[in-house]
Amino acid sequence: MIFFLKGKVINKGDDFLILETGNIGYQVFVSQSLLEKIKINENLKIFTYLYLREETQELYGFKTVEELEFFKRLLAISGVGPKIAQGILSIGSVSEIKKAIQEGKVDFLAKVQGVGRKTAQKIIVDLAGKIEETLKPKILDKKLISALLKLGYQKNEINEIISQIPSEIKETKERLKYALKILNKK
């Protein structure tokens, strides 16, 4: 499994980019919001999901592990494929989307091409009780940031690492362990 790619953006299409890494150009489908932020010749690290079907092999890319994990949750819903899941990630940040789901905002999700009211309602029903409160990790991360600063890491490095910690890890101690594991691999 390809967890992430790091390389140079050499081209962009309507819903994908070409990332050159190790003399290989990977076509990676990304959300519109991410595609708009990325510039050609920019160096990029992107977390990936390989979508395999009988006649299809597609690589989907995400700026953070949280986006990747949410994409996987969306795919688990009957009737939601990768294009729809990617479209949902284009309409807001993961926390905005989770908040809309928790509040039952059908119209917010129905803005996505291919998502009608029934599909939006299904997404809300399937995920509303399963998504965690989005503010809790932010509160925990204050302690985590403080601990990593005391260990001598830089603020920008810390913010990048925190975005890679899966949202399922709630305890500060466990989040710190995970962050240190990532930092030690660099």
C-alpha positions as CSV (number, residue, x, y, z in Angstrom):
1,M,0.0,0.0,0.0
2,I,1.3,3.5,-0.8
3,F,0.7,5.6,2.3
4,F,2.2,8.8,1.0
5,L,4.1,10.3,-1.9
6,K,6.6,13.1,-1.8
7,G,7.7,14.8,-5.0
8,K,7.3,17.7,-7.4
9,V,4.0,18.6,-9.0
10,I,4.6,18.6,-12.8
11,N,1.1,19.1,-14.1
12,K,-2.5,19.6,-13.1
13,G,-5.8,18.5,-14.6
14,D,-9.4,19.2,-13.8
15,D,-9.5,16.9,-10.8
16,F,-5.9,15.5,-10.5
17,L,-2.3,16.4,-10.4
18,I,0.8,14.6,-11.7
19,L,3.4,14.1,-8.9
20,E,6.9,13.2,-10.0
21,T,8.8,11.1,-7.4
22,G,11.7,8.8,-8.1
23,N,11.5,9.5,-11.9
24,I,7.9,8.2,-12.0
25,G,4.9,10.4,-12.6
26,Y,1.8,9.5,-10.5
27,Q,-1.6,10.7,-11.4
28,V,-3.3,11.5,-8.1
29,F,-6.9,12.6,-7.8
30,V,-7.4,15.4,-5.3
31,S,-10.1,17.6,-4.0
32,Q,-10.8,20.9,-5.8
33,S,-9.9,22.9,-2.7
34,L,-6.4,21.2,-2.6
35,L,-5.9,21.4,-6.4
36,E,-6.5,25.2,-6.3
37,K,-3.8,25.7,-3.6
38,I,-1.1,23.7,-5.3
39,K,1.2,25.2,-7.9
40,I,3.1,23.5,-10.7
41,N,6.8,22.8,-9.7
42,E,5.8,22.9,-6.0
43,N,7.3,20.1,-3.8
44,L,4.5,18.3,-2.1
45,K,3.9,15.5,0.4
46,I,0.5,13.9,-0.1
47,F,-1.2,11.0,1.7
48,T,-2.8,8.5,-0.6
49,Y,-5.5,5.9,-1.0
50,L,-5.3,3.3,-3.8
51,Y,-8.7,2.6,-5.2
52,L,-8.8,-0.8,-6.9
53,R,-11.7,-2.3,-8.9
54,E,-11.8,-4.8,-11.7
55,E,-11.0,-2.4,-14.5
56,T,-9.8,0.7,-12.5
57,Q,-6.8,1.6,-10.5
58,E,-6.9,5.2,-9.1
59,L,-4.7,7.0,-6.6
60,Y,-6.5,9.6,-4.4
61,G,-4.5,12.2,-2.5
62,F,-5.0,14.2,0.7
63,K,-3.1,16.9,2.5
64,T,-3.6,15.3,6.0
65,V,-4.1,11.8,7.5
66,E,-7.4,13.2,8.9
67,E,-8.7,13.8,5.4
68,L,-7.6,10.4,4.3
69,E,-9.3,8.7,7.2
70,F,-12.5,10.6,6.6
71,F,-12.4,9.7,2.9
72,K,-12.2,6.0,3.9
73,R,-15.2,6.5,6.2
74,L,-17.2,8.0,3.4
75,L,-16.3,5.1,1.1
76,A,-17.7,2.6,3.6
77,I,-21.2,4.1,3.0
78,S,-23.2,2.3,0.3
79,G,-23.6,4.4,-2.8
80,V,-20.6,6.6,-2.0
81,G,-17.7,6.1,-4.4
82,P,-14.3,7.8,-4.5
83,K,-15.5,10.7,-6.8
84,I,-18.4,11.6,-4.5
85,A,-16.2,11.2,-1.3
86,Q,-13.6,13.5,-2.9
87,G,-16.3,15.9,-3.9
88,I,-17.5,16.0,-0.3
89,L,-14.0,16.8,0.8
90,S,-14.0,19.8,-1.6
91,I,-16.9,21.6,0.0
92,G,-15.1,22.4,3.3
93,S,-12.6,21.3,5.9
94,V,-13.1,17.9,7.6
95,S,-14.2,19.7,10.8
96,E,-16.8,21.8,8.8
97,I,-18.1,18.6,7.1
98,K,-18.3,16.7,10.4
99,K,-20.2,19.6,12.0
100,A,-22.6,19.7,9.1
101,I,-23.2,16.0,9.4
102,Q,-23.7,16.3,13.2
103,E,-26.2,19.1,12.6
104,G,-28.0,17.1,9.9
105,K,-27.4,19.7,7.2
106,V,-28.7,17.8,4.1
107,D,-28.4,20.8,1.8
108,F,-24.7,21.3,2.7
109,L,-23.9,17.8,1.4
110,A,-26.3,17.9,-1.5
111,K,-24.1,20.7,-3.1
112,V,-21.8,17.9,-4.2
113,Q,-22.3,16.7,-7.8
114,G,-23.8,13.2,-7.6
115,V,-25.2,13.6,-4.1
116,G,-28.9,14.0,-4.0
117,R,-31.0,14.5,-0.9
118,K,-31.4,10.8,-0.3
119,T,-27.6,10.1,-0.4
120,A,-27.0,13.1,1.8
121,Q,-29.5,11.8,4.3
122,K,-27.9,8.4,4.2
123,I,-24.4,9.9,4.9
124,I,-25.8,11.8,7.8
125,V,-27.6,8.8,9.3
126,D,-24.5,6.5,8.8
127,L,-22.0,9.0,10.2
128,A,-23.8,11.3,12.7
129,G,-23.3,9.1,15.7
130,K,-19.8,7.9,14.7
131,I,-17.9,11.1,14.2
132,E,-16.2,12.5,17.3
133,E,-16.4,16.0,18.6
134,T,-14.0,18.0,16.5
135,L,-13.0,20.4,19.2
136,K,-11.6,17.8,21.6
137,P,-8.4,17.1,19.6
138,K,-7.7,20.9,19.3
139,I,-7.8,21.2,23.1
140,L,-5.6,18.1,23.6
141,D,-3.2,19.5,21.0
142,K,-2.3,22.5,23.2
143,K,-0.7,20.1,25.6
144,L,0.9,18.2,22.8
145,I,2.3,21.3,21.2
146,S,3.7,22.4,24.6
147,A,5.4,19.1,25.1
148,L,7.0,19.0,21.7
149,L,8.2,22.6,22.0
150,K,9.9,21.6,25.3
151,L,11.6,18.8,23.5
152,G,13.1,21.3,21.0
153,Y,10.9,20.9,17.9
154,Q,9.9,23.9,15.8
155,K,6.3,25.1,15.7
156,N,5.9,24.6,11.9
157,E,7.3,21.1,12.2
158,I,4.9,20.3,15.1
159,N,1.9,21.6,13.1
160,E,2.7,19.3,10.2
161,I,3.1,16.3,12.5
162,I,-0.1,17.0,14.4
163,S,-2.1,17.0,11.1
164,Q,-0.7,13.4,10.5
165,I,-2.0,12.0,13.8
166,P,-5.2,10.0,13.2
167,S,-8.2,11.6,14.9
168,E,-9.1,8.3,16.6
169,I,-6.1,8.8,18.9
170,K,-7.6,10.9,21.7
171,E,-5.2,10.7,24.7
172,T,-2.4,13.3,24.8
173,K,0.1,10.6,25.9
174,E,-0.8,8.4,22.9
175,R,-0.8,11.4,20.5
176,L,2.7,12.3,21.8
177,K,3.9,8.8,21.2
178,Y,2.6,8.8,17.7
179,A,4.1,12.3,17.0
180,L,7.5,11.2,18.2
181,K,7.3,8.0,16.1
182,I,6.8,10.2,13.0
183,L,9.5,12.7,14.0
184,N,12.0,9.9,14.6
185,K,11.4,8.6,11.1
186,K,12.4,11.9,9.5
